Amino acid sequence: MTSTYDLVSRIPAYMVEILSTRILGKPADACRLAEELSDETRLKRVLGQLTDRQLTLLIDLYELGGSVPWDVLTAVHLSGHDELREDLSALGLRGVVFQGGLSGRDPVILLPSLYPLLDEVRRRHFADPGDITWTEPERVSIRGHIALLNALRMSRIRCRAGMEPFKRGWQFLEERLGELPECERVYWELVELGCIEEKNGVLSISSEAARELAAEGDARYPVWRFIRSCKDYPGLDHKAFTLMGDRALQWDYLARSLKNFILSRNPDETGVEGMVRGLIGQWLDLGVMQADRANRWLKFAEPVYQALKTGRIEISLKAYGEEVVVQPDMEVLVPGNFDPVDLLNLGEIADLMRSDVVSIYRITKRSISRALHLGWDLDKIGAFLERTSRHELPDNVNKTIRGWVMAHSEARILRGTFLVLNDAGGALPPGLDEVLPGVYRVPENREEEVLASLANNDVIVRGATPSWEGGQGARWGMMVPTKLTQKKEWKEARKEGIFPFGMVTPLPYGAKGEGIFEKALLDGRSVVIFYPRHGYGEIQVKKISPVYLFRKGGIPFVEAFCEDTGEGEMFDITKIRAMLLNC
């Protein structure tokens, strides 16, 4: 509903004077009624007379968009439907809440003129972040993700369709990763990010995606997790972002607003309150949000807010530990705050034995062979270990690595067609034609087979990208909140129009409807009814005083004195569309 004038225009013309008398205490035409309902002084007085429960109900209607389906509102106020109707009826009598029809399950509509005042009320739940003392935001680490990638480097873990590792694969990962919490969650996140792929039933690593994760993950990962946590409820991340912005917001208000948002999308959702509180707790654990010391106020961590606002991630110059201890027995002790990029590199030249507070890697002949196949050479391995080692490398480590490197022959692929191989010995794959001394033609579609055969014979092939090395970066997806899809405006459905909530109600069917007129007859009071003109068609409003009730052909009738015409009339009770309460 765009304005109060628009709302009043949808009140049936025959009801305007009656309803204005009820709400304002005086009759008025549609224009005058809209002006009176929009009067700020009157609205402030109305708000000041409301109970806390009624004010909360108005705020809920405001946060839900001002036109709320009945099933959504009852889902939000699940514990007290009778209280809900009672409060809505009280608000309808004051002319601030309306209903879009007479079915009893119509949309509940908030008076548009009330929006600015309710916005002032909700500001009480916001504060300037500078006025609050905040706890330091949590720092989430991607160390476990890098450790899992390094564990995959050293073993050919097979998987089922859908990239589900077999039981032995999970056992291997758990043995290497030690106390890494939620190993399966970390694994599937790496799959989703594109860091882990499947090649012929074997899990492999996409180098580009893994390196991007290591280089940018500490900054990107919390934002990615925040957006990902909301994917089951499109627009929830946008709702949280636009609601809180760069301000501080009360914990309970955020939780209630997000709960209402979810229920507005799926009124049948159960356990929403616990789900929302779990989400907020997760965002705090990720460092997406910060809390004050009393855990009453929340705000977005500044880097996260800027990332969500602009879609650009600022990679912080975070200081990492860069020193490992290389021992004479070829073990490498890695501190918990080691640089993720160097940790990923270490996993290429050393095998992960156990990931812990201090992780243990071991340089082996197999790990050096793997490094050579990944493009390392003796100088690069030595320079990396010299740079990252706290102490001078033990002499036997240098000599052992050199011996393992020298044990490998080298070959080169030219344009994916010719293989240059000197001193082949027994390493030459069968079926290759020698076109020049030491130069062999690689048959079409056999490059992978040739590369695998050479690798088994400790031959390092330069100029070829191993088939298991992907070339795409991490699939972070959108790094800004999903924009809220605007719901369609409430349509002017139903011929009844709009009425103040609870003031006009459908007549109950059967004996309950007849009972209303019996009671009015006994009490000697009037009833305002909505009745089709000449029995059918256009609705007319009549104020009647029941005189006699009877049945004819099984159909209940009421004989009554009509105060509008000054005559006695008979009305078919089954055709009475609705009635005005509290006459």
Summary of the structure (lengths in Angstrom):
residues: 583
radius of gyration: 37.0
end to end distance: 29.2
largest distance: 121.5
contacts: 1757
relative contact order: 0.11
helix: 44%
strand: 20%
